[in-house]
Amino acid sequence: MAQAKVRLAVCGGEKTCSIEWPTWPIWDDRERQGLMAVLESGQWWYGERVHEFEAAFAAFQTARYGVTATSGTTALEATLTALGIGQGDEVIVPPYTFVATASAVLRVGAVPIFADIQPHTLCIDPDDVLSKVTPRTRAVIPVHLAGYVADMDRLGEIAAALDINIIEDACHSWGSQWKGKGTGALGRCGVFSFQASKNITSAEGGIMLTDDEQVAEDCRSFTNVGRRKGGAWYQHFNVGSNLRMTEFQAALLLAQLSRLEEHTLRRQANAEIILQGLRTIPGVIPIENDPRITRRGYHLLPIRLDLNRLGISRDRFVEALSAEGVPASPGYTTPLYRNPMFERISTDPHSRPYLGDVVDYRQVSCPVCEQVCNDTWWFFHTLLLADSSAMEVIVDAVQKVCQNVDQLRER
Ligand SMILES: Cc1ncc(COP(=O)(O)O)c(C=O)c1O
């Protein structure tokens, strides 16, 4: 453990470590051979590899059907469209997430309604969801933030009682399981991203999973310019778009999928070491796993700070920790509804054809999210792929910053 009262690196002291952290993406001959096979086959367009990947990834997450798209964002839009959600409908979303969770709702003409998050999970609060339901509510989109799984038991009860859809935003949760079942297979549909920073990547890409064959077909039709199985090439049954994935992306994803299980288990074991170490450090509040999360695919490891106790800002803490040689990120620093886009659609009648008088986002307040945006920081999943001995070093660095926090107050 770090010695108490040493100079922090950010104040001119020695760094805790000079570890070369794993970089991302990780790839080897599997990717190389997969790409070369596609190249040499001349079959570059949306074909058998895409469908092989859809089936393999759906099975990995314990879902029946998978429909790929060009990104997590467009997969969300396709899913909402396939469920017939649009003009005048309301969809409940959390504000502690990436913009796509809410912008996809706006893109299909529906209205995102924000429900707060829970302070101990950082995922949507089912009680607040319940309080936001109106006769116009068609869906709720829980985000399995950082690979943590939102309370799917309670959300499932609410959705069943009120006949609303659950669309899981599983764009951080490849490999996560709730009571043995994979994310993306817990609600009506679930959406994943394969963007460059994600735990399995083809630079860009996304997928929608579901157990509902009809929803899968409707989603497929939307992603493939409105075509339908059995229809003629130039027969378009729906107003669709072109969200097709290429065979190159599928070759990359099949290779990446082959190491996802091993990577997931390694990240999980390493995160446990960090969490164990952090529990004993005053001023640090780890996010403890719900026992119903039987496997957690860490995209991020978010940690909260007791700012009153430490007497510094989260950003100062992150700066000091990063200076110790342990890269940390402040994560989402504002609730989504404070983004300029929401102010704009609340005030400019031309940019809010869909909202009517339903919501003025300037009036929205989710106090837990606002607090979390101030006091939470993240480690990226790549750190969790380092050797397990490096996890003790991470804990040492956090401890060093906390024990010497007075140096940060002085400056
Ligand atoms: C929670 C969440 N939802 C949706 C998305 C959208 O995914 P993509 O970048 O593939 O469009 C992301 C991407 O970062 C995300 O983090």
The ligand as an SDF file (V2000), in Angstrom:
LIG
                    3D

 16 16  0  0  0  0  0  0  0  0999 V2000
  -25.1300    4.0810  -23.8340 C   0  0  0  0  0  0  0  0  0  0  0  0
  -24.9250    4.2190  -25.3220 C   0  0  0  0  0  0  0  0  0  0  0  0
  -25.9870    4.0910  -26.1290 N   0  0  0  0  0  0  0  0  0  0  0  0
  -25.8620    4.2020  -27.4660 C   0  0  0  0  0  0  0  0  0  0  0  0
  -24.6420    4.4330  -28.0470 C   0  0  0  0  0  0  0  0  0  0  0  0
  -24.5650    4.6000  -29.5360 C   0  0  0  0  0  0  0  0  0  0  0  0
  -23.7120    3.6910  -30.1590 O   0  0  0  0  0  0  0  0  0  0  0  0
  -22.9370    4.0880  -31.5110 P   0  0  0  0  0  0  0  0  0  0  0  0
  -21.7920    4.9700  -31.1560 O   0  0  0  0  0  0  0  0  0  0  0  0
  -22.5100    2.7660  -32.0550 O   0  0  0  0  0  0  0  0  0  0  0  0
  -23.9190    4.7600  -32.3860 O   0  0  0  0  0  0  0  0  0  0  0  0
  -23.5080    4.5400  -27.2470 C   0  0  0  0  0  0  0  0  0  0  0  0
  -22.1710    4.7840  -27.8400 C   0  0  0  0  0  0  0  0  0  0  0  0
  -21.2490    5.2320  -27.2050 O   0  0  0  0  0  0  0  0  0  0  0  0
  -23.6460    4.4390  -25.8420 C   0  0  0  0  0  0  0  0  0  0  0  0
  -22.5790    4.5880  -25.0320 O   0  0  0  0  0  0  0  0  0  0  0  0
  1  2  1  0
  2  3  1  0
  2 15  2  0
  3  4  2  0
  4  5  1  0
  5  6  1  0
  5 12  2  0
  6  7  1  0
  7  8  1  0
  8  9  2  0
  8 10  1  0
  8 11  1  0
 12 13  1  0
 12 15  1  0
 13 14  2  0
 15 16  1  0
M  END
$$$$
